[in-house]
Amino acid sequence: MAGAGRILAFMTLARAPEAPARHRPGSPGLRRVNLALFAAGLTTFMSLYCTQALLPELSDGFGVSPSRASLLVSLATGAVAVAVIPVSSLSERHGRTRVMIVSSVAAALVGLLIPLCGSFGQLAAVRTVQGFALAGVPAVAMAYLADEVDGAHLGAAMGRYVAGTGLGGVLGRLVPGLVTDVAGWRWALAATGLLALAFTVAFWALLPPSRHFRPSRVGYRPLLTHLSDPGLRRLYLVALTAMAGFVTVYNFLTYRLLDAPFHLPQAVAGLIAVTNVAGSAASARAGLLADRSGRRRVLIGALLLAAAGLALTLPASLPLVAAGLLVFTAGFFAAHAVASGWVGRRAETARAQASALYLFAYYLGSSVGGTAGGVAYERGHWTGTGLYVLALLAVALVAAAGITGAVGRGRRTAGPRRPRDPM
């Protein structure tokens, strides 16, 4: 009987289907993943930063200071920061795709309420709710890619997702900036909300189901495990400081361009968002370079590029400001693509929570650092703002330079060993 049982077990194993291969370049599955996550980045960042280009207009309309107006960005990103960790835990139990789709649809519908707000308080409250709703997409997207895409090509896939977020930032600033001169800020935000809804529908239709996700009950112990890894802690610090500097630049450069000595119209000042196209291209390229040349090297180079671009914006010369913003944006997005992809590669268990910690730091930097940038602008104008951002980038550089390839203790699990990152 024992022999028969062994034979039956062997036959059962022989008939067991092999696990599907992860998506690789050239496969239809990877093309759908890239398109879906690109659309997700578009709708998320359009919704998250749709008020940013309109901060001077909203300051005048509601009679509030620049630092208070910046709360319309900071409250939304702060809500994302608070929600990403709980939402990532939900995705470990209920599935990546379900959480991302519910989140994106809810955020798009809440966004349609923004033009109906009659006071600054109402607008701030709706933006906060929208931030909570948006959290599901960024909280889960990186873990979804780490689950479904072949590890050797994860950096490139992550770069394309970040490229979508960059282009979403362009549309989220460009569309309202152009429409507001013609029809006012309410119609500007309505147009942005409808466009975000269209991209949400595309994301829903294109997203392939998870093939490698396995539900699990994940508590908060993995958070402590990830935080015990010095390399992950440094990546989280890079996210916090780099994003604080990036949001500060885009929050308050518009005020500078509308004021002396430039005196640009709102629609023209809003065109600074076009520089995010350079960020999209840089993030896709940086992901490929990181896969080939090493993540730390590319990350340090990207942060140095961002610092050099910011320095170019300090003189009161419009061509230098434009060139500097282009270089700064490319450097930031390249750094974000490499750092976020490195988190997914480095975390061998509970990837959604590892990515959520990165995003918590990222959006906390946007919320707190961006508002602090308003104080720097009010007290030191653009020179003070630039020095503040350069200090943040210096911290990010020190953190990036100290990252090594060793994983934290206790991170290995039973099963086949994955190839380790050369960095």
Secondary structure, 3 states (H helix, E strand, C coil): CHHHHHHHHHHHHHHCCCCCCCECCCCHHHHHHHHHHHHHHHHHHHHHCCCHHHHHHHHHHHCCCHHHHCHHHHHHHHHHHHHHHHHHHHHHHHCHHHHHHHHHHHHHHHHCCHHHCCCHHHHHHHHHHHHHHHCHHHHHHHHHHHHHECHHHHHHHHHHHHHHHHHHHHHHHHHHHHHHHHHCHHHHHHHHHHHHHHHHHHHHHHCCCCCCCCCCCCCCHHHHHHHCCHHHHHHHHHHHHHHHHHHHHHHHHHHHHHCCCCCCCHHHHHHHHHHHHHHHHHHHHHHHHHHHHCHHHHHHHHHHHHHHHHHHCCCCCHHHHHHHHHHHHHHHHHHHHHHHHHHHHHCCCCHHHHHHHHHHHHHHHHHHHHHHHHHHHHHHHHHHHHHHHHHHHHHHHHHHHCCCCCCCCCCCCCCCCCCCCCC
